[in-house]
């Protein structure tokens, strides 16, 4: 099984007293990374301010290509966070929804076990 671990970091700081980060959007993406189980390379997207919409689209296209090549995408809380932010930033809502539906969210697995 070929795995692709995916994570993003947002560009906007979340205030300590914030109860719902979704009310602050758009949050932007400062960096994203994908590590593959079949290589030691880590693919990184970063921008000193925030990823542009085209950079976010490139990230989505890269993940779609990974899926097409047989990789399973893995996240921690990706359904709730990473793919929601990426969909907003890339404006590729359907593509991000499809990626989210086809990936493994380890936090969701833990939640379902509890």
Secondary structure by P-SEA (a helix, b strand, c coil): cbbbbbbbbbccccccccccccccccccccccccccccccbbbbbbbcccccaaaaaaaaaaaaaaaaabbbbbbccccccaaaaaaaaacaaaaaaaaaaacccaaaaaaaac
